[in-house]
Amino acid sequence: MDALETDQNVVVTNEPEVEEGVHNYSAESEWVKPTDPLILERIEWFKDQKIGLMMHWGPYSQLGLVESWALSDADGDWSRGGVDWTEDMEHFKREYVDLNKTFNPIRVQPELWADLAAEGGFKYLTFTTKHHDGFCMWDTRTTDYRITGSETPFHMHRYADLCKHIFDAFRSRGLAISAYFSKADWNTPYYWAPGMERGQHMWRGPSYDPTKYPWLWEKFIKFTHDQIEELLTRYGRIDMLWLDAGWVRGGERKQDIRLGEIVDRMREHQPWLLAVDRTVGGPYENVVTPEQTIPKRAMHIPWESCITMGTSFSFKYEDTYKSGREIVHMLLEIVAKGGNLALNVGPQPDGRLPEGAIRGMKELGAWLAQYGEAVYGTRIVDPYFQDGYAFTRKGDNVFCFKLYKTADSAMKQELHIPYQGPIKGVQWYDDGSALEYSRMDAGVKVVLPEQALQGAAPIAHVIRLVTA
């Protein structure tokens, strides 16, 4: 995404809200600091976590294509490629909607997923309870288009209420729960109402003008509020309500669902609840969410980059997955700039996680098991991320990471670290031994121990700068 950089190091994006299914993100200036002390406390908690596992999963995984978007005719030019589509798109849409009739992920193992997430060092789960296509992955009473619906073959399985079993498994491993929920719903007749103004040519918004049909829009508001209430009163502790479809908003969009009303009411049940009304700004976007991108500069607000481990949010056949080195480098850049990483894995249609994703998760976990102290619970420190170095701060320590792009990268014993702050000592993180150092105009010169230069280049050399 292109961006404009201001003198205050604020990133202000100037692209469309959604481009080929990838969402833009709110400017730092649009973030509104909450006034509730508990919500402020939970924001600090969120900033401590650093890495969450995101999962896009539903009947669409059977296609191996991008989730939901092929239903929108206005987005068909980019979302319907790679297959010999029929020219009768109404027939295709019916086929897509009928994917629930073949969705039967009998190899899903929520406990195994949770074990892999814990081993990978993840601290919270963001799970798609419902994407734009409207299929619900919980036992909702609002629609038959759900995982426990009689048309879905999985509905008699012991894990049929997927959200319940997945949430319970992850909580039992100490991970927090973030419930992804699309405010748009392309299945309910209260949003995409047949025979309305748009005819058959659909887009991501409603098929009618809500100001002309307020009675129908009120039905959609109630439908949406009822679904959110189910998730937040029947499925245990939810730490974050992660709301997608930023075009569903008031003002010139004419799609006010009175979100504050339902969030405030749900906070009576779950007072710690963070809300992520992404790309909307204002008091209910407690966390800003860049998608498939990392801001050019540090942002001094709570934010989270949601980035895929492969090339797609939903499962894609024969996808390629990022290596542990790539994931760690991405994580370090994000954390150094003040954010969290929501690393997305799309489960297979049979319920298993792809082997390439599992491999990356395990490599990430092995690295965090050794160096997690320098990542979790840290805060940003100048110069953040610069010249192949990432920096974090915790108490009297500043952690410096020298990143190596490949295992055969050249290593030098003398590092010129661009850190200008006070230093009282420098330590080799791996064993705590003191390192030789001296001040320079551009920062500090540090001499690595001989053992640091043996063998292949690591993912990163980690150095502790003692500041007090």
Summary of the structure (lengths in Angstrom):
residues: 468
radius of gyration: 23.3
end to end distance: 39.8
largest distance: 75.3
contacts: 1515
relative contact order: 0.13
helix: 29%
strand: 21%
